[in-house]
Amino acid sequence: MFEQFDLVVVGGGPGGYVAAIRGAQLGLKTALVEKEHLGGICLNWGCIPTKALLRSAEVLRNIKNAKSYGLSVGPAEADLGAIVKRSRRISNRLSKGIAYLLKNNEIKLFDGVGKIVKPGLLSVANGAEQVEIAARHIVLATGARPLQLKGLEADGELVWTYKEAMTPEEVPGKLMIVGAGAIGLEFASFYNELGSQVTVVEGLSRVLPTGDEETSLMLGKELKRSGIEIRTGTFLKGIARQGEGVNIALECQGEVETMNVDRVLLAMGVVGNVENLGLEKTAVQVEKGVIKVDQWLQTDEPGIYAIGDVTGPPCLAHKASHEGVICVEKIAGIEHVKPLQRDAIPYCTYTHPQVANVGLTEVEARDRGHNIRVGKFPFRANGKAIAIGETDGLVKTIIDADTGELLGAHMLGSEVTEMIQGYGIALNQHANEDDLRHTVFAHPTLSEMMHEAVLDASDMALHL
């Protein structure tokens, strides 16, 4: 007899373990299958450890700038080994915390690789050992891995993925980063602060090319000002490993040039882990490398669901977690479950300065037929920003001119990744500018700029 469960989740990342916990809370007999690390890429090799590294870089930057705050300190030096060790310690602590949560919620953990034998039946292989478990509902949360292009693959030594970039043995003198999305730019900020000569290559016309144009162009200027070389409209054409370095061939406007660097970091995106899941034995459809699902995360095979990065972009931990909750609540028959409101998903980039976006950009709003008004408020006009010495930045709102509804918000500057959730709540509630105008924002705070940016959309800003 197979051990029988109501719900089995394959993959213990931020989508999978959250789905399992919510299932257990709702009274479903639940199991989780994880082949390597609880917490998945996000907790172990992504969101959390990179923020630990960036925090170390931020402290180093503040020490270097101490004189501007009236402080006198000795020369600051980065201990790379200690920085990496701190980052790994934080990840390990949180992974153990997830193990505790699973145990506390009476979720059975299977260590190994899960594969569908047939709908309703899974095999879990751990080395030579293999068990089979049955489930009325199977949720696939297998995540994604770095995109590798033929002939341009990472080798883990001279050519890195994000995993090697988080555990370096030394700071490279010259670092080439291919891809100007969030991952590439965050590592650019980190290594630049530690003393690397960083060059970022991006095939499109600007950094963060899928976000708000104005704030991404501002970020590009700020990164250049900090010493990072940004080369847009430039494509990686070849990698030749030579001794302890790498020769790079780049193409820009039809012209090819070569460069020699110490390390290359490939940050060109991710691809879903859809292989070796046994999907060929089901009606599950895979399109362009991702599993096809409906608004409730149901695949074309009854009883099989998919959440997170394996279902395609945006590849964000908080999107995966929310999908896990929606999926399991729908399975459990909870009334009034709402499908994911994709336009209300926040995007955060932890560079210096930070970038945060939620909702529609100006271009997207106009493309959808909205008549819009745009409000803007600069950091340099905010008292708190001046007091803490962070005056580079902008808060921007997109308002529907006919209805007054907030359509989107885009922010660049200190701590905007913490502030963006205010606009996220407003979007989720379909708030309009009157709702936000009549909200009292505490003073002195950076968040006051969120109020002013709404007011500015109607030429009512008080401090401009």
C-alpha positions in Angstrom: 0.0 0.0 0.0 1.2 3.5 -0.8 1.2 6.2 1.9 -1.8 8.3 1.1 -1.9 12.2 1.3 -4.5 14.8 0.4 -1.7 17.1 -0.8 1.8 16.5 -2.0 4.0 19.5 -2.9 7.1 18.9 -5.0 9.7 21.6 -4.3 10.4 23.3 -1.0 11.1 26.9 -2.1 9.0 29.9 -1.1 6.1 28.7 -3.2 6.2 25.1 -2.2 6.8 25.3 1.5 4.1 28.0 1.9 1.6 25.9 -0.1 2.4 23.0 2.2 1.9 25.0 5.3 -1.4 26.5 4.1 -2.6 23.0 3.2 -1.8 21.7 6.6 -3.5 24.7 8.2 -6.7 23.8 6.3 -6.7 20.3 7.5 -5.2 18.5 4.5 -2.8 15.6 5.2 0.2 17.1 3.6 3.7 16.1 2.4 6.6 18.1 0.9 9.2 16.7 -1.4 12.5 18.5 -1.6 15.7 17.3 -3.2 18.3 19.7 -1.7 17.6 22.8 0.4 14.5 23.8 2.2 13.7 27.4 1.2 14.8 26.7 -2.4 16.9 29.1 -4.5 15.5 32.2 -2.9 16.4 31.5 0.7 19.7 29.6 -0.1 21.1 31.2 -3.2 19.0 34.2 -4.0 16.8 36.7 -2.2 18.1 36.3 1.3 21.9 35.7 1.0 22.2 38.4 -1.7 20.6 40.9 0.7 23.0 39.9 3.4 25.9 40.6 1.0 24.4 43.9 0.0 23.9 44.9 3.6 27.7 44.4 4.2 28.4 46.5 1.1 26.0 49.2 2.5 27.7 49.3 5.9 31.1 49.6 4.1 29.8 52.5 2.0 28.4 54.3 5.0 31.8 53.9 6.8 33.6 55.4 3.8 31.1 58.3 3.8 31.3 58.8 7.6 32.9 62.2 7.3 29.8 63.6 5.6 27.9 62.8 8.8 30.4 64.5 11.1 32.1 61.2 12.1 35.7 60.3 12.0 36.6 56.6 11.6 39.7 54.7 10.5 40.1 53.1 7.0 37.5 50.5 6.3 38.4 47.1 4.8 36.2 44.3 3.5 36.8 40.8 4.9 35.4 38.8 2.0 35.5 35.5 3.9 33.6 36.9 6.8 31.0 38.6 4.6 30.3 35.3 2.7 30.3 33.4 6.0 27.7 35.7 7.5 25.5 35.4 4.4 25.7 31.6 4.5 24.9 31.5 8.2 21.8 33.6 7.7 20.5 31.2 5.0 21.2 28.2 7.1 19.4 29.7 10.0 16.3 30.4 7.9 16.4 26.9 6.3 16.3 25.3 9.7 13.4 27.6 10.6 11.4 26.2 7.7 12.2 22.6 8.9 10.7 23.7 12.2 7.6 25.1 10.6 7.0 21.9 8.6 7.3 19.8 11.8 5.1 22.2 13.8 2.4 21.9 11.1 2.8 18.1 10.9 3.9 18.1 7.3 5.8 15.0 6.3 9.1 15.8 4.6 10.5 13.5 1.9 14.1 14.1 1.0 14.7 13.3 -2.7 13.6 13.9 -6.3 9.9 13.7 -6.9 8.6 12.4 -10.2 5.0 11.6 -11.3 4.5 7.9 -12.0 0.9 8.6 -13.0 -1.7 11.1 -12.0 -2.2 10.7 -8.2 1.1 8.8 -7.7 4.6 10.1 -7.1 8.0 8.4 -6.8 10.6 10.0 -4.6 14.2 8.9 -5.3 17.0 9.6 -2.8 20.2 8.0 -4.1 19.5 4.2 -4.5 16.4 4.5 -2.2 13.0 5.0 -3.7 9.5 5.3 -2.3 6.1 5.9 -3.8 3.4 8.1 -2.3 -0.2 8.8 -3.4 -2.0 12.1 -3.4 -5.3 13.4 -4.4 -3.6 16.7 -5.3 -0.1 17.3 -6.5 1.4 20.8 -6.6 4.6 21.2 -8.7 6.8 24.0 -7.3 10.1 23.0 -8.8 11.4 26.5 -9.5 13.9 27.6 -12.1 17.6 27.6 -12.9 20.0 30.1 -14.6 19.5 30.4 -18.3 22.5 29.0 -20.2 23.1 29.7 -23.9 24.9 27.2 -26.1 28.6 28.0 -26.3 28.3 30.6 -23.5 27.8 28.2 -20.5 29.1 28.9 -17.0 31.9 26.7 -15.7 31.6 27.6 -12.0 35.2 28.9 -11.9 35.9 31.7 -14.4 32.3 32.0 -15.7 29.8 32.3 -12.9 26.1 32.0 -12.2 24.6 33.7 -9.2 25.6 30.7 -7.0 29.3 31.2 -7.5 29.0 35.0 -7.3 27.6 34.5 -3.7 30.6 32.5 -2.5 33.7 34.0 -4.1 37.1 33.2 -2.7 38.4 36.6 -3.8 37.1 39.8 -5.2 37.8 39.9 -9.0 39.8 42.8 -10.2 37.7 43.0 -13.4 34.2 41.6 -13.4 31.9 41.4 -16.5 28.2 41.0 -15.8 26.0 39.9 -18.6 22.4 41.0 -18.1 21.1 44.3 -16.5 18.1 42.9 -14.7 17.7 42.8 -10.9 20.2 40.0 -10.4 22.9 41.4 -12.5 22.6 44.9 -11.1 22.5 43.8 -7.5 25.8 41.9 -7.9 27.2 44.9 -9.8 26.5 47.1 -6.8 28.0 44.6 -4.4 31.2 44.0 -6.2 31.7 47.6 -7.2 31.5 48.5 -3.5 34.1 45.9 -2.7 36.5 47.3 -5.3 35.9 45.4 -8.5 36.0 47.2 -11.8 32.5 46.2 -12.9 31.1 46.3 -16.5 27.5 45.5 -17.1 26.4 44.4 -20.6 22.8 44.5 -21.7 21.4 43.8 -25.1 18.4 46.2 -24.7 18.6 50.0 -24.6 18.6 50.4 -20.8 19.0 48.7 -17.4 15.9 47.1 -15.9 14.5 47.1 -19.4 11.1 45.8 -18.6 10.3 48.4 -15.9 9.5 52.1 -15.8 11.7 53.9 -18.3 12.3 57.0 -16.3 13.4 55.4 -13.1 15.5 52.8 -15.0 17.3 55.6 -16.8 17.9 57.4 -13.6 19.3 54.2 -12.0 21.7 53.7 -15.0 23.1 57.2 -14.4 23.5 56.6 -10.7 25.3 53.3 -11.2 27.6 55.0 -13.7 28.3 57.7 -11.2 29.3 55.1 -8.6 31.9 53.8 -11.0 30.0 50.9 -12.8 30.4 50.8 -16.6 27.0 50.3 -18.3 27.0 49.1 -21.9 23.5 48.9 -23.3 22.7 47.7 -26.9 25.6 45.3 -26.5 25.6 41.5 -26.9 27.8 38.8 -25.7 29.1 36.9 -28.7 31.8 34.7 -27.3 33.7 33.5 -24.2 37.2 32.2 -24.4 38.8 31.0 -21.2 42.5 32.0 -21.1 44.7 31.1 -18.2 43.2 32.7 -15.0 41.1 35.1 -17.0 38.4 35.3 -19.7 38.5 36.9 -23.2 35.1 38.3 -24.1 33.7 39.1 -27.5 31.1 41.8 -27.5 29.0 43.2 -30.4 27.5 46.7 -30.5 25.9 48.2 -33.6 27.6 45.6 -35.8 31.1 46.2 -34.5 32.8 43.4 -32.5 35.4 44.1 -29.8 37.2 41.9 -27.3 37.9 42.5 -23.6 39.8 40.5 -21.0 38.3 40.2 -17.5 39.0 38.1 -14.4 35.5 36.7 -14.1 32.2 36.7 -16.0 28.8 36.5 -14.3 25.9 35.3 -16.4 22.7 36.9 -15.3 20.5 36.6 -18.4 17.5 35.2 -16.7 16.2 31.8 -15.7 14.4 28.8 -17.2 11.8 26.6 -15.5 12.6 23.2 -14.1 10.1 21.2 -16.1 12.3 18.2 -17.0 12.2 14.8 -15.4 8.9 15.4 -13.6 7.0 12.6 -15.5 4.8 15.1 -17.2 4.8 13.0 -20.4 2.6 10.6 -18.5 0.0 13.3 -17.9 -2.1 15.8 -19.8 0.1 18.7 -18.3 1.1 21.1 -21.1 4.5 22.8 -21.3 4.8 25.9 -23.5 8.0 27.7 -24.1 9.7 26.0 -21.2 7.0 26.7 -18.5 4.0 24.7 -17.3 0.6 26.0 -18.5 -1.9 26.7 -15.7 -5.2 28.6 -15.3 -6.0 31.3 -12.9 -6.3 28.8 -10.1 -2.9 27.2 -10.9 -4.6 24.1 -12.3 -2.9 22.3 -15.2 -4.7 20.4 -17.9 -4.4 17.3 -15.8 -7.0 17.2 -13.0 -5.4 17.0 -9.6 -2.0 18.4 -10.8 -1.2 22.0 -10.2 1.9 24.2 -10.7 3.1 27.4 -9.0 6.0 29.8 -9.0 8.9 30.1 -11.4 8.0 26.9 -13.2 4.9 28.6 -14.5 6.8 31.5 -16.0 7.5 35.1 -15.2 7.5 37.1 -13.1 10.0 34.9 -11.3 9.5 36.3 -7.8 9.4 34.6 -4.5 6.4 36.6 -3.2 4.5 35.7 -6.4 5.2 32.1 -5.9 4.2 32.2 -2.2 0.9 33.9 -3.1 0.2 31.5 -5.8 0.8 28.6 -3.4 -1.9 30.0 -1.0 -4.4 30.6 -3.8 -3.9 27.1 -5.2 -4.3 25.3 -1.9 -7.2 27.4 -0.7 -9.0 26.6 -4.0 -8.2 22.9 -3.5 -9.6 23.1 0.0 -12.8 24.7 -1.2 -12.4 28.0 0.6 -15.0 30.5 -0.5 -14.2 33.9 -2.0 -10.6 32.9 -3.1 -9.3 35.6 -5.4 -7.0 34.9 -8.4 -3.7 36.6 -8.5 -3.9 40.3 -9.4 -0.8 40.4 -11.5 -0.7 44.1 -11.9 -0.4 44.5 -8.1 2.8 42.4 -7.8 5.6 44.6 -6.6 9.1 44.4 -8.2 12.1 45.3 -6.1 15.8 45.8 -7.0 18.3 46.2 -4.2 20.9 48.3 -5.9 22.2 51.6 -4.5 19.9 53.4 -4.9 17.0 50.9 -4.7 14.2 50.6 -7.3 10.6 49.5 -6.6 7.7 49.2 -9.0 4.1 48.1 -8.8 1.3 48.3 -11.3 1.4 49.8 -14.8 4.1 52.0 -16.3 3.1 55.0 -18.4 3.6 53.1 -21.6 1.5 50.2 -20.4 -1.3 52.4 -19.1 -1.6 54.3 -22.4 -1.4 51.0 -24.4 -4.4 49.8 -22.4 -6.4 52.9 -23.4 -6.1 54.9 -20.2 -6.0 58.7 -20.2 -3.4 59.3 -17.5 -1.9 61.9 -15.2 1.6 61.5 -13.8 2.7 62.8 -10.4 6.3 63.0 -9.3 8.2 64.0 -6.2 12.0 64.1 -5.8 13.9 62.9 -2.8 15.8 66.2 -2.6 12.6 67.9 -1.5 11.9 65.6 1.4 13.1 66.5 4.9 13.9 62.9 6.0 15.9 62.2 2.9 17.9 65.3 3.5 18.5 64.4 7.1 19.8 60.9 6.3 21.9 62.1 3.4 19.9 60.2 0.7 18.7 62.9 -1.7 19.0 61.0 -5.0 15.7 59.6 -6.0 12.1 60.0 -7.2 8.6 58.8 -6.4 6.2 58.6 -9.3 2.5 57.8 -9.6 0.3 56.9 -12.6 -3.3 58.0 -12.1 -6.3 57.4 -14.4 -7.4 60.9 -15.4 -11.0 59.9 -15.9 -11.6 57.8 -12.7 -8.8 58.9 -10.4 -7.8 55.3 -9.8 -4.1 54.6 -9.0 -2.7 52.5 -11.9 0.9 52.2 -10.9 3.8 53.6 -8.9 7.6 53.6 -9.6 10.2 54.6 -7.1 14.0 55.1 -7.0 15.9 55.9 -3.8 16.7 54.9 -0.3 14.4 52.2 1.2 11.9 52.3 -1.6 11.6 48.6 -1.5 10.1 48.9 2.0 7.8 51.7 0.9 6.3 50.2 -2.2 3.9 48.0 -0.3 1.8 51.0 0.5 1.0 51.5 -3.1 0.6 47.7 -3.5 -2.2 47.8 -0.9 -3.8 50.7 -2.7 -3.7 48.9 -6.0 -5.2 45.8 -4.5 -8.1 47.8 -3.1 -8.5 49.8 -6.3 -7.9 53.0 -4.4 -8.3 56.3 -6.1 -6.4 59.5 -5.6 -8.9 60.9 -3.1 -8.3 57.9 -0.9 -4.6 58.5 -0.9 -4.9 62.3 -0.6 -6.9 61.9 2.6 -4.5 59.4 4.1 -2.3 60.9 6.8 1.4 60.1 6.3 3.7 60.4 9.3 6.3 63.1 9.4 9.3 63.1 9.1 9.3 60.0 6.8 10.4 59.1 3.3 6.9 57.8 2.8 5.6 61.4 2.8 6.8 61.5 -0.8 4.2 58.9 -1.7 1.5 61.3 -0.6 3.2 64.2 -2.4 3.5 62.2 -5.7 -0.2 61.6 -5.6 -0.9 65.2 -5.0 1.4 66.2 -7.8 -0.6 64.3 -10.3 -3.3 67.0 -9.8 -0.7 69.9 -9.4 -1.4 69.9 -5.7 2.0 69.0 -4.3 2.7 71.0 -1.1 6.5 70.9 -1.0 7.5 71.6 -4.6 
